[in-house]
Amino acid sequence: MTRLDWQELDWQRAAPADLPEGTAYLEVAVGPDDQILMRESNDPETVVVTTRAKWDAFIKGVKAGEFDDFADLTETETDEPAG
């Protein structure tokens, strides 16, 4: 599969619908041989390719919270429930 063929894939956008214009987001597509392709919207020519097994393991880790220490998950004043 060539870079030109990548343009024809069904890229799924991993971003909220109300994301401000110009904000980068992740796009994911399934390629031939069940390969998983990922790219950032602001750099669509750079594509990372991995296997379905590695992708599934990554998603399982995300759901289990294995990567939470890489994210700033602290609540801000505006995130606190009213009351």
C-alpha positions in Angstrom: 0.0 0.0 0.0 1.4 3.4 -1.0 0.9 6.8 0.6 -1.5 7.6 -2.2 -3.6 4.6 -1.3 -3.8 5.8 2.3 -5.9 8.8 1.2 -8.6 6.4 0.1 -8.9 4.7 3.5 -11.9 5.4 5.8 -10.1 7.6 8.4 -12.0 7.8 11.7 -11.6 11.1 13.6 -10.9 10.8 17.3 -12.0 14.3 18.3 -15.2 15.9 19.6 -17.4 17.4 17.0 -17.1 20.9 18.6 -13.3 20.9 18.5 -12.0 24.4 17.6 -10.8 24.9 13.9 -7.1 24.2 13.5 -6.8 22.0 16.5 -4.9 18.7 15.8 -6.6 15.4 16.4 -5.9 11.7 15.9 -7.2 9.8 12.9 -7.2 6.0 12.7 -7.9 3.7 9.7 -7.8 0.0 9.1 -5.6 -0.9 6.1 -4.9 -4.1 4.2 -4.0 -7.2 6.2 -5.8 -5.7 9.1 -3.1 -3.1 9.7 -3.9 -0.1 11.9 -2.8 3.2 10.5 -2.7 6.4 12.6 -2.0 10.0 11.7 -2.4 13.5 13.1 -4.8 15.8 11.2 -2.2 18.6 11.0 0.4 16.2 9.4 -1.6 13.6 7.3 1.5 12.6 5.3 3.1 11.1 8.5 1.4 7.8 9.1 2.2 5.2 11.9 1.4 1.6 11.1 0.9 -1.1 13.6 -0.7 -4.5 13.9 -4.3 -5.3 15.1 -2.9 -7.2 18.0 -0.7 -4.3 19.2 -3.6 -1.9 18.7 -6.0 -4.1 20.7 -3.4 -4.3 23.5 -3.0 -0.5 23.5 -6.8 0.0 23.7 -7.1 -2.5 26.5 -4.3 -0.6 28.4 -6.1 2.7 27.9 -9.3 1.3 29.2 -7.5 -0.1 32.2 -5.9 3.2 33.0 -2.3 2.1 32.3 -1.5 5.5 30.7 -3.3 7.8 33.0 0.0 9.0 34.5 0.8 10.6 31.1 -2.3 12.7 31.2 -3.2 15.7 33.3 -6.4 14.4 34.8 -6.7 16.9 37.6 -10.0 18.8 37.8 -10.0 22.5 37.3 -12.5 24.8 39.1 -14.7 24.9 36.0 -14.8 21.1 36.0 -16.1 20.7 39.5 -19.8 19.9 39.9 -22.0 22.8 41.0 -23.4 22.5 44.5 
